[in-house]
């Protein structure tokens, strides 16, 4: 089997050429980490957690399929992050493509809208956890918070918010399960699983109140408000 080698050549010894090569390498690295970035610094985490809690509360096992829930979460994430993406395009990407600013300036400008979004949805308590772990000095302003530290605190806040919303979703379906179980017990039908009987009623209740519309609308508004 022949050897396959990837090599950058052409006598890139000048600082300008080396800088271009480093920019290309950085962009390739960002593209390879794009899925992880999407999971950590956007609204995707909260949405997918809530969707999985909903599926567990309904008791429908694998319905809707995980692929469908993930696709819906991605489309909702794109809609929610559209203002942030527009600002990044206008303030960083387009000026860089038009050679109005350098690569470093474009990178710094691109972080600003994203950091503002994460700060808006990050609890100070969650952010301070990582400062306690790393023994770093507390920042005097938001500008002093490293982006990596902010992203870590943002993920913790999103996990907490997602679990809180999931708990609230669980309550009405849990009450319905308890009511059905009590009725079956009073009728002496102890061998019939309550979950099997309550499942059609939970689906009917969710459809009648337009559950998908209410849930997706509430999730979007929780980020835009």
Residue pairs with C-beta under 8 A, 6 or more apart in sequence:
8 21
10 17
12 18
12 20
12 21
19 103
23 103
30 37
38 44
38 77
39 45
40 151
40 154
40 155
41 114
41 117
41 118
41 151
41 154
42 77
42 80
42 81
43 76
43 77
43 80
43 81
43 158
43 219
43 223
44 73
44 74
44 77
45 155
45 158
45 159
45 162
46 158
46 161
46 162
46 165
46 219
46 222
47 73
47 76
47 77
47 162
47 219
48 69
48 70
48 73
49 158
49 159
49 162
49 163
49 165
49 166
50 162
50 165
50 166
50 169
50 215
50 219
51 69
51 72
51 73
52 69
52 166
53 162
53 163
53 165
53 166
53 167
53 169
53 170
54 166
54 169
54 211
54 215
55 61
55 63
55 64
55 69
56 170
57 166
57 169
57 170
57 173
57 174
57 202
58 173
58 199
58 202
58 203
58 206
59 173
59 195
59 198
59 199
59 202
60 199
60 203
72 216
76 216
76 219
76 220
79 220
80 220
80 223
80 224
81 117
83 113
84 113
84 114
84 117
87 112
87 113
88 109
88 110
88 113
88 114
91 109
91 110
91 112
91 113
92 101
92 106
92 107
92 109
92 110
93 106
93 110
95 101
95 106
95 109
96 102
96 103
96 105
96 106
101 109
111 147
115 142
115 147
115 150
118 150
118 151
118 153
118 154
119 142
119 150
121 154
121 157
121 158
121 161
121 223
122 150
122 153
122 154
122 157
123 153
123 156
123 157
123 160
126 153
126 154
126 156
126 157
126 160
127 145
127 149
127 150
127 153
128 138
129 153
129 156
130 149
130 152
130 153
131 137
131 138
131 149
134 149
136 149
139 145
161 222
165 219
165 222
169 215
172 205
173 202
176 198
176 201
176 202
176 205
177 194
177 195
177 198
177 202
179 198
180 194
180 197
180 198
180 201
181 194
181 198
184 190
184 192
184 194
184 197
205 211
206 212
